[in-house]
Each structure stands twice: as C-alpha cells, then as structure tokens.
C-alpha cells in the first residue's frame, strides 16, 4: 500500500451537550473519526482523489470544537471553495447550511473571477486560487465539513461550482 509521511489525530466524543457514541456496556468514549495530516503537497483535486482512495475524504469539521482541535498546534491557513451565492461540500456536493462565516474586511473580492477558493487564517476568510499545491488533511469516519491544511497554509474542500 502507498504510504506517505503523516500525523494521525483521533477525535473522541463524550460531552453531555452532543450525541454520545459509547462502547456498548462501558462509559468509554469512542473515536468517531480520525484526521490524517498528509505531508505531501497536492492541488485540491489531487488531494481529494488521494483522500477518497486511501481514507474517507478530505478532512471534515462538525463544529468549532473540532476545528479548535485541528488548529490548536499553530495558526493555519485553510483553503475552501466557493461561489458568490453558495458553498458546496466536497463530500456530498450539497449546498452548505452552515451559519458560520467570517470573511476578512474586503473579502471575498474574487479578483477577476480567478479566486474561486477560500483561505482561512486565524478564523478569517480570504478568497484565493484553487490550483496551488498544499499539504492537506484526510479523515476516516463521519462526514461533516472538508478542508486542506499546511502547517502554515491549509485549505478546505468546499469547492466552487460554476
């Protein structure tokens, strides 16, 4: 099997304010998904294909708690796709219903329609080019919101649908 350098983070759920998934007959929390930080730079499309071949898909985020766990080591850039009216998730192709948006001042500007993907840094969103090569995060488990990463720059797998 093809193997690349990567870091694995297991995300466990046990909080009283979310749906609990526990091992039968115990109070132990279970891993509901695992993030794989892949240390090979690829375009968004290449990374999506790689993740779907070796894992479930590009990494997904269910809520800000999940995002916090992934960004805690340092400040990352995230790369997400968009169009002017809606977001489409990589995994399902459906329009995003997320209430969370945090565009930086003056963003998105689309720069002559070449900036079709979104970079996120420290929670602020900026539109940018989708063809760059970046490291990324794959996941195994449940499907939520998708993104790429680079230790300095990351991108999310929300994509632009023309």
Backbone as a printed PyTorch tensor [residue, N CA C, xyz], in Angstrom:
tensor([[[  0.8390,  -1.1850,   0.0000],
         [  0.0000,   0.0000,   0.0000],
         [  0.8810,   1.2440,   0.0000]],

        [[  0.5000,   2.2520,  -0.7820],
         [  1.2210,   3.5160,  -0.8630],
         [  1.1590,   4.2070,   0.4820]],

        [[  2.3080,   4.6470,   0.9660],
         [  2.3480,   5.2930,   2.2730],
         [  3.1180,   6.6020,   2.1770]],

        [[  2.5830,   7.6400,   2.8090],
         [  3.2570,   8.9350,   2.8530],
         [  3.4070,   9.3500,   4.3040]],

        [[  4.3740,  10.2300,   4.5980],
         [  4.5130,  10.7130,   5.9760],
         [  3.2470,  11.4340,   6.4110]],

        [[  2.7590,  11.0940,   7.5770],
         [  1.5800,  11.7950,   8.0730],
         [  1.4510,  11.6670,   9.5780]],

        [[  0.6240,  12.5320,  10.1530],
         [  0.3180,  12.5440,  11.5800],
         [ -1.1410,  12.1550,  11.7350]],

        [[ -1.4610,  11.3740,  12.7490],
         [ -2.8360,  10.9300,  12.9750],
         [ -3.3620,  11.5250,  14.2720]],

        [[ -4.5650,  12.0950,  14.2290],
         [ -5.2500,  12.6040,  15.4210],
         [ -6.6160,  11.9420,  15.4920]],

        [[ -6.9110,  11.2660,  16.6080],
         [ -8.2290,  10.6820,  16.8270],
         [ -9.1000,  11.6830,  17.5690]],

        [[-10.3150,  11.8910,  17.1030],
         [-11.2390,  12.8010,  17.7630],
         [-12.2860,  11.9770,  18.4910]],

        [[-12.3830,  12.1860,  19.8060],
         [-13.3120,  11.4310,  20.6400],
         [-14.4400,  12.3290,  21.1030]],

        [[-15.6200,  11.7390,  21.2610],
         [-16.7910,  12.4810,  21.7190],
         [-17.2760,  11.9100,  23.0430]],

        [[-17.5030,  12.7790,  24.0270],
         [-18.0270,  12.3450,  25.3130],
         [-18.8730,  13.4160,  25.9760]],

        [[-18.9210,  14.5910,  25.4390],
         [-19.5820,  15.7210,  26.0710],
         [-21.0780,  15.4970,  26.2280]],

        [[-21.6500,  16.0220,  27.3210],
         [-23.0820,  15.8630,  27.5810],
         [-23.9370,  16.6620,  26.6110]],

        [[-23.3710,  17.6650,  25.9380],
         [-24.1700,  18.5160,  25.0650],
         [-24.1680,  18.0730,  23.6110]],

        [[-23.5850,  16.9090,  23.3160],
         [-23.6320,  16.3670,  21.9650],
         [-24.0990,  14.9250,  22.0270]],

        [[-24.4180,  14.3780,  20.8850],
         [-24.8260,  12.9770,  20.8390],
         [-23.6380,  12.1170,  21.2490]],

        [[-23.8500,  11.2380,  22.1730],
         [-22.7710,  10.3890,  22.6750],
         [-22.6970,   9.0970,  21.8800]],

        [[-21.4930,   8.6960,  21.6120],
         [-21.2550,   7.4080,  20.9710],
         [-20.3070,   6.6560,  21.8940]],

        [[-20.7990,   5.6660,  22.5660],
         [-20.0030,   4.9610,  23.5630],
         [-19.9240,   3.4740,  23.2300]],

        [[-18.8220,   2.8790,  23.6570],
         [-18.7030,   1.4350,  23.5210],
         [-19.8330,   0.7790,  24.3080]],

        [[-20.4350,  -0.2240,  23.7460],
         [-21.5450,  -0.9120,  24.3990],
         [-21.1210,  -1.4330,  25.7700]],

        [[-21.9090,  -1.0650,  26.7890],
         [-21.6790,  -1.5620,  28.1350],
         [-20.5910,  -0.8350,  28.9100]],

        [[-20.0430,   0.2520,  28.3580],
         [-19.0000,   0.9900,  29.0730],
         [-19.2920,   2.4830,  29.0230]],

        [[-18.5360,   3.2330,  29.7770],
         [-18.6160,   4.6880,  29.7260],
         [-17.4900,   5.2860,  28.8950]],

        [[-16.7310,   4.4270,  28.2190],
         [-15.6170,   4.9150,  27.4060],
         [-16.1270,   5.6340,  26.1650]],

        [[-15.4410,   6.6910,  25.8200],
         [-15.7630,   7.4010,  24.5820],
         [-15.1660,   6.6310,  23.4120]],

        [[-15.7440,   6.7920,  22.2480],
         [-15.2280,   6.1170,  21.0640],
         [-14.6800,   7.1450,  20.0870]],

        [[-13.7580,   6.6970,  19.2710],
         [-13.2440,   7.5400,  18.1990],
         [-14.3050,   7.5830,  17.1140]],

        [[-14.8000,   8.7830,  16.8030],
         [-15.8100,   8.8740,  15.7510],
         [-15.1990,   9.2220,  14.4090]],

        [[-14.0330,   9.8370,  14.4100],
         [-13.2730,   9.9870,  13.1840],
         [-11.8250,  10.2780,  13.5100]],

        [[-10.9830,  10.0190,  12.5310],
         [ -9.5480,  10.1870,  12.6740],
         [ -9.0470,  11.0920,  11.5620]],

        [[ -8.2520,  12.1110,  11.9310],
         [ -7.6520,  13.0080,  10.9510],
         [ -6.2570,  12.5110,  10.6020]],

        [[ -5.9000,  12.5720,   9.3340],
         [ -4.5870,  12.1790,   8.8400],
         [ -3.9670,  13.3990,   8.1650]],

        [[ -2.9750,  14.0170,   8.8080],
         [ -2.2940,  15.1830,   8.2530],
         [ -1.2480,  14.6810,   7.2640]],

        [[ -1.5130,  14.8380,   5.9850],
         [ -0.6560,  14.2880,   4.9390],
         [  0.4300,  15.2980,   4.5690]],

        [[  1.6910,  14.8570,   4.6300],
         [  2.8240,  15.7410,   4.3720],
         [  3.3220,  15.6470,   2.9320]],

        [[  2.3990,  15.6500,   1.9910],
         [  2.7050,  15.6960,   0.5690],
         [  1.8090,  16.7690,  -0.0310]],

        [[  2.3980,  17.7640,  -0.6800],
         [  1.6120,  18.8640,  -1.2490],
         [  0.9480,  18.4300,  -2.5520]],

        [[ -0.3360,  18.7600,  -2.6790],
         [ -1.1170,  18.4520,  -3.8750],
         [ -2.0930,  19.5860,  -4.1360]],

        [[ -2.6460,  19.6120,  -5.3550],
         [ -3.7440,  20.5360,  -5.6190],
         [ -4.9680,  20.0280,  -4.8830]],

        [[ -6.0080,  20.8490,  -4.8270],
         [ -7.2350,  20.4440,  -4.1510],
         [ -7.8010,  19.1680,  -4.7580]],

        [[ -7.8620,  19.0980,  -6.0920],
         [ -8.4270,  17.9290,  -6.7690],
         [ -7.5900,  16.6840,  -6.5060]],

        [[ -6.2710,  16.8090,  -6.5860],
         [ -5.3950,  15.6700,  -6.3110],
         [ -5.5510,  15.1890,  -4.8740]],

        [[ -5.6280,  16.1260,  -3.9430],
         [ -5.7820,  15.7660,  -2.5340],
         [ -7.1100,  15.0660,  -2.2880]],

        [[ -8.1730,  15.5560,  -2.9070],
         [ -9.4790,  14.9150,  -2.7580],
         [ -9.4250,  13.4810,  -3.2770]],

        [[ -8.8250,  13.2840,  -4.4450],
         [ -8.7070,  11.9350,  -5.0060],
         [ -7.8900,  11.0290,  -4.0900]],

        [[ -6.7810,  11.5480,  -3.5660],
         [ -5.9410,  10.7690,  -2.6640],
         [ -6.7230,  10.3550,  -1.4180]],

        [[ -7.4080,  11.3070,  -0.8080],
         [ -8.1680,  11.0090,   0.4100],
         [ -9.2580,   9.9810,   0.1520]],

        [[ -9.9540,  10.1140,  -0.9550],
         [-11.0260,   9.1670,  -1.2680],
         [-10.4800,   7.7820,  -1.5650]],

        [[ -9.2680,   7.6930,  -2.0900],
         [ -8.6660,   6.3970,  -2.3780],
         [ -8.1480,   5.7170,  -1.1120]],

        [[ -7.5480,   6.4920,  -0.1960],
         [ -6.8820,   5.9030,   0.9670],
         [ -7.6470,   6.0430,   2.2810]],

        [[ -8.5890,   6.9620,   2.3540],
         [ -9.3320,   7.2220,   3.5900],
         [-10.8140,   7.3740,   3.2420]],

        [[-11.5240,   8.2810,   3.9050],
         [-12.9220,   8.5440,   3.5620],
         [-13.0160,   9.6980,   2.5790]],

        [[-12.4160,  10.8220,   2.9110],
         [-12.4260,  12.0070,   2.0480],
         [-11.4850,  13.0270,   2.6670]],

        [[-11.4890,  14.2350,   2.1050],
         [-10.7740,  15.3280,   2.7510],
         [-11.3530,  15.5190,   4.1420]],

        [[-10.5510,  16.0070,   5.0580],
         [-10.9770,  16.1310,   6.4500],
         [-12.2440,  16.9570,   6.5800]],

        [[-13.0510,  16.5920,   7.5510],
         [-14.3140,  17.2760,   7.7790],
         [-14.3800,  17.8070,   9.1990]],

        [[-15.1330,  18.8770,   9.3630],
         [-15.3020,  19.5040,  10.6680],
         [-16.7820,  19.6170,  10.9520]],

        [[-17.1880,  19.1560,  12.1160],
         [-18.5930,  19.2170,  12.5050],
         [-18.9360,  20.5170,  13.2060]],

        [[-17.9940,  21.0460,  13.9650],
         [-18.2760,  22.2500,  14.7510],
         [-16.9650,  22.9430,  15.1130]],

        [[-17.0710,  24.0590,  15.8230],
         [-15.8710,  24.8100,  16.1830],
         [-14.9700,  24.0430,  17.1480]],

        [[-15.5340,  23.1380,  17.9200],
         [-14.7170,  22.3020,  18.8120],
         [-13.7620,  21.4380,  17.9940]],

        [[-14.2740,  20.8450,  16.9240],
         [-13.4290,  20.0360,  16.0540],
         [-12.3430,  20.8950,  15.4170]],

        [[-12.7290,  22.0600,  14.9110],
         [-11.7710,  22.9650,  14.2860],
         [-10.6900,  23.3690,  15.2760]],

        [[-11.0850,  23.6300,  16.5120],
         [-10.1230,  24.0100,  17.5440],
         [ -9.0950,  22.9070,  17.7700]],

        [[ -9.5320,  21.6560,  17.7650],
         [ -8.6110,  20.5420,  17.9710],
         [ -7.5910,  20.4530,  16.8440]],

        [[ -7.9970,  20.8110,  15.6380],
         [ -7.0920,  20.7260,  14.4990],
         [ -6.1750,  21.9280,  14.3780]],

        [[ -6.5730,  23.0700,  14.8910],
         [ -5.7660,  24.2740,  14.7340],
         [ -4.9860,  24.6420,  15.9870]],

        [[ -5.1750,  23.9220,  17.0470],
         [ -4.5210,  24.2480,  18.3180],
         [ -2.9940,  24.3120,  18.2230]],

        [[ -2.2930,  23.4280,  17.4850],
         [ -0.8290,  23.4820,  17.4800],
         [ -0.2560,  24.8050,  16.9730]],

        [[ -0.9010,  25.4520,  16.0150],
         [ -0.4210,  26.7300,  15.4860],
         [ -1.5140,  27.3420,  14.6270]],

        [[ -1.2280,  28.5030,  14.0820],
         [ -2.1880,  29.1590,  13.2030],
         [ -2.0240,  28.6050,  11.7930]],

        [[ -3.1020,  28.1610,  11.2000],
         [ -3.0760,  27.5940,   9.8600],
         [ -3.8440,  28.4690,   8.8910]],

        [[ -3.5450,  28.2960,   7.6260],
         [ -4.4040,  28.7950,   6.5620],
         [ -5.2580,  27.6160,   6.1150]],

        [[ -6.5020,  27.8580,   5.8010],
         [ -7.4020,  26.8320,   5.2760],
         [ -7.8280,  27.2430,   3.8800]],

        [[ -8.1200,  26.2790,   3.0310],
         [ -8.4570,  26.5390,   1.6430],
         [ -9.8080,  25.9080,   1.3630]],

        [[-10.8380,  26.7070,   1.1080],
         [-12.1850,  26.2260,   0.8440],
         [-12.6730,  26.7860,  -0.4810]],

        [[-13.5380,  26.0490,  -1.1900],
         [-14.0710,  26.5300,  -2.4610],
         [-15.3860,  27.2380,  -2.2460]],

        [[-15.7010,  28.1680,  -3.1290],
         [-16.9740,  28.8600,  -3.0050],
         [-17.4470,  29.3970,  -4.3350]],

        [[-18.7140,  29.7900,  -4.4110],
         [-19.1580,  30.6800,  -5.4650],
         [-19.8330,  31.8400,  -4.7670]],

        [[-20.2720,  32.8070,  -5.5200],
         [-20.7580,  34.0350,  -4.8910],
         [-22.0430,  33.8430,  -4.1090]],

        [[-22.7600,  32.7570,  -4.3290],
         [-24.0590,  32.5890,  -3.6930],
         [-24.1740,  31.3880,  -2.7720]],

        [[-23.2800,  30.4100,  -2.8780],
         [-23.4480,  29.2140,  -2.0510],
         [-22.1210,  28.4850,  -1.8800]],

        [[-22.0670,  27.6130,  -0.8700],
         [-20.9420,  26.7160,  -0.6280],
         [-21.3940,  25.3160,  -0.9770]],

        [[-20.4910,  24.5350,  -1.5110],
         [-20.7840,  23.1390,  -1.8060],
         [-19.7400,  22.2860,  -1.1030]],

        [[-20.2080,  21.2950,  -0.3420],
         [-19.2840,  20.4030,   0.3530],
         [-18.6770,  19.4210,  -0.6390]],

        [[-17.4030,  19.1300,  -0.4930],
         [-16.7150,  18.1520,  -1.3270],
         [-17.3610,  16.7800,  -1.2110]],

        [[-17.6650,  16.3820,  -0.0010],
         [-18.1250,  15.0220,   0.2560],
         [-19.4920,  14.7500,  -0.3520]],

        [[-20.4240,  15.6850,  -0.1830],
         [-21.8000,  15.4450,  -0.6120],
         [-22.2110,  16.2380,  -1.8340]],

        [[-21.5130,  17.3220,  -2.1390],
         [-21.9010,  18.1830,  -3.2430],
         [-23.1010,  19.0550,  -2.9250]],

        [[-23.5780,  19.0090,  -1.6850],
         [-24.7590,  19.7850,  -1.3140],
         [-24.3670,  21.1770,  -0.8520]],

        [[-25.3100,  22.1000,  -0.9650],
         [-25.0800,  23.4700,  -0.5360],
         [-24.9230,  23.5270,   0.9730]],

        [[-23.9670,  24.3130,   1.4260],
         [-23.7250,  24.4680,   2.8550],
         [-24.8820,  25.1730,   3.5310]],

        [[-25.2310,  24.6970,   4.7020],
         [-26.2350,  25.3760,   5.5180],
         [-25.6030,  25.9310,   6.7830]],

        [[-24.2860,  25.9540,   6.8110],
         [-23.5780,  26.4280,   7.9950],
         [-23.8890,  27.8850,   8.2700]],

        [[-24.0760,  28.2040,   9.5350],
         [-24.3040,  29.5820,   9.9500],
         [-22.9850,  30.3380,  10.0980]],

        [[-21.8690,  29.6080,  10.1140],
         [-20.5780,  30.2390,  10.3810],
         [-19.9630,  30.7960,   9.1080]],

        [[-19.7280,  32.0940,   9.0860],
         [-18.9620,  32.7670,   8.0430],
         [-18.1700,  33.8650,   8.7230]],

        [[-16.9490,  34.0680,   8.2650],
         [-16.1170,  35.0700,   8.9170],
         [-15.1410,  35.7000,   7.9260]],

        [[-15.6910,  36.3430,   6.8910],
         [-14.8650,  36.9840,   5.8730],
         [-14.0510,  38.1240,   6.4750]],

        [[-12.8020,  38.2360,   6.0630],
         [-11.9710,  39.3880,   6.4180],
         [-12.5230,  40.6150,   5.7050]],

        [[-12.1980,  41.7750,   6.1910],
         [-12.6570,  43.0200,   5.5850],
         [-12.2630,  43.0660,   4.1060]],

        [[-13.2240,  43.3990,   3.2310],
         [-12.9700,  43.4820,   1.7910],
         [-13.0210,  42.1580,   1.0630]],

        [[-13.3310,  41.0890,   1.7600],
         [-13.3940,  39.7480,   1.1690],
         [-14.8350,  39.2540,   1.1280]],

        [[-15.1890,  38.4230,   0.1670],
         [-14.3590,  37.9890,  -0.9570],
         [-14.3290,  39.0490,  -2.0510]],

        [[-13.2090,  39.1240,  -2.7720],
         [-13.1300,  40.0800,  -3.8830],
         [-13.0620,  39.3810,  -5.2380]],

        [[-12.8920,  38.0740,  -5.2550],
         [-12.8920,  37.2070,  -6.4430],
         [-11.8090,  37.5360,  -7.4630]],

        [[-11.1330,  38.6700,  -7.3740],
         [-10.0170,  39.0470,  -8.2420],
         [-10.1870,  38.5760,  -9.6800]],

        [[-11.0770,  39.1960, -10.3960],
         [-11.3570,  38.8800, -11.8100],
         [-11.7810,  37.4290, -11.9900]],

        [[-12.4870,  36.9000, -11.0390],
         [-13.0390,  35.5380, -11.0690],
         [-11.9740,  34.4460, -11.0600]],

        [[-10.7370,  34.7580, -10.6810],
         [ -9.7150,  33.7120, -10.5720],
         [ -9.5920,  33.1920,  -9.1470]],

        [[-10.0890,  33.9210,  -8.1800],
         [-10.0320,  33.4820,  -6.7880],
         [-11.3520,  32.8100,  -6.4380]],

        [[-11.4140,  31.5120,  -6.6760],
         [-12.6490,  30.7560,  -6.5030],
         [-12.6330,  29.8850,  -5.2580]],

        [[-11.5300,  29.8940,  -4.5420],
         [-11.4280,  29.1230,  -3.3100],
         [-11.0570,  30.0490,  -2.1710]],

        [[-11.3170,  29.5810,  -0.9790],
         [-11.1830,  30.4460,   0.1760],
         [-10.0840,  29.9640,   1.1030]],

        [[ -9.2240,  30.8830,   1.4990],
         [ -8.2020,  30.6100,   2.5010],
         [ -8.6830,  31.1490,   3.8380]],

        [[ -8.4310,  30.4180,   4.9050],
         [ -8.8040,  30.8860,   6.2320],
         [ -7.5590,  30.9380,   7.1020]],

        [[ -7.3660,  32.0520,   7.7700],
         [ -6.2440,  32.1960,   8.6940],
         [ -6.7540,  32.8350,   9.9710]],

        [[ -6.4780,  32.2030,  11.0940],
         [ -6.9200,  32.6960,  12.4050],
         [ -8.4100,  32.9730,  12.4200]],

        [[ -9.1610,  32.1470,  11.7100],
         [-10.6130,  32.2740,  11.6780],
         [-11.1460,  33.2440,  10.6480]],

        [[-10.2880,  34.0500,  10.0100],
         [-10.7380,  34.9950,   8.9870],
         [-10.6090,  34.3710,   7.6050]],

        [[-11.5630,  34.6680,   6.7290],
         [-11.6160,  34.0650,   5.4070],
         [-11.1550,  35.0340,   4.3340]],

        [[-10.3840,  34.5100,   3.3570],
         [ -9.8780,  35.2600,   2.2080],
         [-10.0440,  34.3820,   0.9770]],

        [[-10.5070,  34.9470,  -0.1540],
         [-10.5980,  34.1230,  -1.3490],
         [ -9.2350,  34.0300,  -2.0200]],

        [[ -9.0070,  32.9130,  -2.7640],
         [ -7.7130,  32.6880,  -3.3940],
         [ -7.7840,  31.6450,  -4.4920]],

        [[ -6.6450,  31.3430,  -5.0850],
         [ -6.5350,  30.4170,  -6.2060],
         [ -6.6000,  28.9620,  -5.7330]],

        [[ -7.3630,  28.1460,  -6.4330],
         [ -7.5600,  26.7330,  -6.0610],
         [ -6.4610,  25.8040,  -6.5770]],

        [[ -5.6090,  26.2840,  -7.4790],
         [ -4.6430,  25.4090,  -8.1400],
         [ -3.3110,  25.2890,  -7.4060]],

        [[ -3.1680,  25.9360,  -6.2690],
         [ -1.9060,  25.8440,  -5.5330],
         [ -1.7090,  24.4430,  -4.9750]],

        [[ -0.4650,  24.0820,  -4.7150],
         [ -0.1310,  22.7920,  -4.1080],
         [  0.0940,  23.0040,  -2.6170]],

        [[ -0.6660,  22.2920,  -1.7890],
         [ -0.5700,  22.4130,  -0.3350],
         [ -0.6540,  21.0420,   0.3110]],

        [[ -0.1470,  20.9450,   1.5330],
         [ -0.3940,  19.7600,   2.3410],
         [ -1.8690,  19.7510,   2.7020]],

        [[ -2.3800,  18.6280,   3.1840],
         [ -3.8150,  18.5380,   3.4320],
         [ -4.1140,  17.5430,   4.5310]],

        [[ -5.3720,  17.5000,   4.9310],
         [ -5.8350,  16.5880,   5.9670],
         [ -6.9170,  15.6920,   5.3860]],

        [[ -6.7250,  14.3880,   5.5150],
         [ -7.7530,  13.4110,   5.1640],
         [ -8.4230,  12.9600,   6.4510]],

        [[ -9.5250,  12.2390,   6.3330],
         [-10.1420,  11.6860,   7.5300],
         [-10.7510,  10.3340,   7.2270]],

        [[-10.9210,   9.5610,   8.2810],
         [-11.7190,   8.3440,   8.2260],
         [-12.8120,   8.5090,   9.2590]],

        [[-14.0210,   8.1540,   8.9100],
         [-15.1340,   8.2790,   9.8420],
         [-16.2980,   9.0350,   9.2560]],

        [[-16.9950,   9.7880,  10.1180],
         [-18.1910,  10.5060,   9.7170],
         [-17.8550,  11.6980,   8.8310]],

        [[-18.8450,  12.1750,   8.0700],
         [-18.6510,  13.2540,   7.1090],
         [-19.2760,  14.5370,   7.6140]],

        [[-18.4810,  15.6080,   7.6700],
         [-19.0020,  16.9080,   8.0840],
         [-18.5310,  17.9810,   7.1120]],

        [[-17.5570,  18.8130,   7.4530],
         [-17.0560,  19.8920,   6.6030],
         [-15.6180,  19.6050,   6.2070]],

        [[-15.2400,  19.9300,   4.9770],
         [-13.9830,  19.4620,   4.4300],
         [-12.9330,  20.5590,   4.3460]],

        [[-11.6660,  20.2350,   4.6010],
         [-10.6030,  21.2210,   4.4360],
         [ -9.2540,  20.5800,   4.1870]],

        [[ -8.3370,  21.3770,   3.6490],
         [ -6.9370,  21.0190,   3.4810],
         [ -6.1470,  21.6960,   4.5890]],

        [[ -4.8870,  21.3330,   4.7360],
         [ -4.0390,  22.0690,   5.6560],
         [ -2.6170,  22.1200,   5.1290]],

        [[ -1.8910,  23.0440,   5.6130],
         [ -0.4390,  23.1170,   5.5300],
         [ -0.0350,  23.6310,   6.8990]],

        [[  1.1040,  23.2470,   7.4030],
         [  1.4530,  23.6800,   8.7520],
         [  1.3970,  25.1970,   8.8540]],

        [[  1.5950,  25.8780,   7.7430],
         [  1.4270,  27.3200,   7.7120],
         [  0.1880,  27.6670,   6.9050]],

        [[ -0.0700,  26.8930,   5.8560],
         [ -1.1940,  27.1560,   4.9540],
         [ -2.0450,  25.9000,   4.8650]],

        [[ -3.3650,  26.0560,   4.9480],
         [ -4.2490,  24.9120,   4.7860],
         [ -5.3820,  25.2850,   3.8720]],

        [[ -6.0270,  24.2850,   3.3160],
         [ -7.2090,  24.6060,   2.5540],
         [ -8.3160,  23.6100,   2.7720]],

        [[ -9.5460,  24.0970,   2.6750],
         [-10.7270,  23.2930,   2.9160],
         [-11.3130,  22.8320,   1.6080]],

        [[-12.0230,  21.7430,   1.6510],
         [-12.5070,  21.1430,   0.4400],
         [-13.8700,  21.6250,   0.0070]],

        [[-14.3420,  22.7020,   0.5330],
         [-15.5100,  23.3010,  -0.0780],
         [-15.0700,  23.7460,  -1.4510]],

        [[-15.8760,  23.5150,  -2.4770],
         [-15.3970,  23.8130,  -3.8150],
         [-16.3140,  24.7730,  -4.5410]],

        [[-15.7910,  25.3790,  -5.5660],
         [-16.5500,  26.3240,  -6.3820],
         [-17.3000,  25.5360,  -7.4400]],

        [[-18.5930,  25.7350,  -7.5490],
         [-19.3900,  25.1360,  -8.6160],
         [-19.8460,  26.2470,  -9.5360]],

        [[-19.3820,  26.2240, -10.7760],
         [-19.7570,  27.2710, -11.7320],
         [-21.1420,  27.0350, -12.2860]]])
